[in-house]
């Protein structure tokens, strides 16, 4: 089983049909996707366990991350523009295994915050609510 090195992984935002890297990203927390279920218990169930069934749907979750924030960088301006002009946006995470693995997804909404701390660089934290499941690599 191969281990994929993280250094070199890129988050890209689609701007005018071109995928553009978001600069100075420090970390990405990939979405915690979850298959939706419902409690399928019945009155005649004599076992201690509570049965669940799948609805056939999956909650796509949110991607979040941290970056060194620079208000002059165009990619950071483009990211923040989604707060003042909310719109669906296409994104890609391209993993560092020579471009063979990527997750493409539509973002439905965004959040952004920052941290100013002594002995550290200016940091921004962001979140992207996925509009649907990512497209996973098939090979």
N, C-alpha and C positions, 0 to 999 in steps of 0.2 A: 504494500500500500504506500503510495507516494504521499509525501507531506508537501504542501504548497507553502512556499515562503510568502509572507505577507508584504514585505517591502517591495514596492513597485505596483501594488494594487491601486487602482484609480477609480474615483467616482466621476462620472461624466453627466453633464446636463445637456439636453438637446436645445440648441439655440439656433433658430433660423435653419433648421434641418441638418445642422452640424453638431455632432457630439463634442462638447468642450470640457476638458478636465476642470474640476473644482480644485483650486490651488491650495497647497499647504495643509492638506488633510492629515491629521495625526492618527485618528482611529475611526473605524466604522463598526457599529453594532448592527449586524444583519437582522432582518425582520424575524420575529418569533411568530411564525405562521402556525395556525392551529385549525385542525379539522373540527368543524362544528358538530356537536352531538346533542342529543336530548335524552332525558331520563325515560327509560322504557319499562319502568316497573309496573306490575299489575297486582291486584289484590290477592290473587292466588299464588303469588311467589312466596315459597316457604324458605328460600335460601337467605343467608345473611347478606349476600352481595346485592348491590343495586345495579341492575343492568342498564347499559347505555347503547344507543344506536346512532349511527352516522346519519346526518341530514344530506350528505353528498356535497356539502359546501365547505369552503375553507376561508377563514379570516386571514387576509394577507399580512396584517401587522404593519409595523413602521420600521424604517431604517433610521438610525440615528448616528451621529458622529461628532467629532471634535476637530477643530482646525485652529491654526494660528491665524487670527483674524487681521486682515489688512484692509481698511476701508477704501484704499486706492485701487486695489486689484479688481479688474473687470469681472472675474468669475465670482467674487464675493458680492459685487454690486448686483450681478444677475441673480444670485441666490436670494438676496434681500428684496429684490424687485417683486418676487412672488408673494411677499407679505403685503405690499401696497396694491398690487394688481394680481389677486389670486387667479390662478388658471391651472388646468391640468398640464402636467409637464412630463416629458419622457426622460428617463434616466437609465444609466448602465453602471454596474459595478464590473470592472474588468480586473479579474484576479491576476496575480503576478506570475502565472505559469505560461508565459510567452503568448498571451492573448487567446488561448484556446478555450478558456472558461469565462463566461460572462453571464450576469443576470441582468436582463433588460426588464424594465417595469415602468408603468405610468404612475406618477405621483398625483395624489388628489389634493394634498394640502401640505403646508410646511410650517415649521416653528423654528425660532432662532433666539438664542440668548448669548450672553457673554460672561467672561470671568476676567477680572482685573485683580492680580495678586502680587504681593511683594516677591521679588526674586523669580519672576516667571514672565513669559511673553503674554501679550494680549491674546486671549483665546475666545473662540466662539463655539457654541454647541448648537447643533441643528437636528431637526427631525423631519422626516418625509413620510407622510401617511401614504401607503400604497393604495392605489385605486383598484388593483386587481393582483392576482398572483404574478410573480416574475416569470419570465421565460427562462427555463433552466436549460443548460447544455444537454444535448442528447448523446454525446459521445465522450 
